[in-house]
Amino acid sequence: MNAIKYLFEDITFPKKSLVPKYRFINYIESKNKKAQSISFIFCSDNYLQKINSEFLNHKDLTDVITFNYSEKTNLAGDIFISAERVKENSKIYNVKFKEELARVMIHGILHLIGYNDIKEKEKTLMRTLENEFLKLL
């Protein structure tokens, strides 16, 4: 069984090679966790907004939503990512699409590990950890 799966809902990537298959498992293990079952689901803004509204009661657009099913040190969850938001954000932040996609993917994994980004201090820590991961590439 693959610990990490890559799925696509209502979108088609021009090239599946755009989805970075970085060392997520190595990163997770460096945090003393095990990737049991993690699914990255790439979708459209519309698809993710419906999930955001239905499950989180939020109306705004977002780039990533994580559903955490982890138990103790075994990480499991679904990480929904809007490819459209990632593309827009890569333009806003003047970075390559693949880099922004990797950042959002690790952001979802950080949620599975137990990090939050509600408070400003938490957001800063998550950004630091995202940058730590991106330096490993």
Order of alpha helices (4+ residues) and beta strands (2+ residues): beta-alpha-beta-alpha-beta-beta-alpha-alpha-alpha
